Structure formats: C-alpha cells, structure tokens
C-alpha cells in the first residue's frame, strides 16, 4: 500500500514503553488513543520537532507520576515546505 503524503507531513515512531505509562489514580494506561490526543493537543499549541518530542516524553512521565518502567524510544520524521 502506498500513501501520498503531500508537501508537509510528520511521522512519529515510538516504542510501547511510551504508551504503557499509567494515567490518573486508577492505574489506567495512556494507550494509543491517549497518545494521539496528547500529540494533537501539543501540535495545536505550536510544538514541533525536538520540542514536541521533549514535551511528549515529559508529559507521559508526569502522567505516570515519575519515570516509566519500560524503555522508551521516540523518533520524529517530518517534512516541511
């Protein structure tokens, strides 16, 4: 399958350690939906590139209440015109 990306696009790749962090007092995991919502909000706030990656990892740690228990790797590929 091929996807036409257009003039501007971004692709974020991350390991499961990022979305397996806990959220709130009931121990629910952040999950993919929570991650997508968080990134959309951060993009709407104007965060891009390295600032977006740092903010995402920092917020996931904050939501978890501290360091994450699994390894975390995040890569952002983007093209701007």
PyMOL commands that set and color helices and strands:
alter all, ss='L'
color gray80, all
select helices_A, chain A and resi 16-19+31-44+49-64
alter helices_A, ss='H'
color red, helices_A
select strands_A, chain A and resi 9-14+22-23+28-29+74-79
alter strands_A, ss='S'
color yellow, strands_A
deselect
rebuild
show_as cartoon
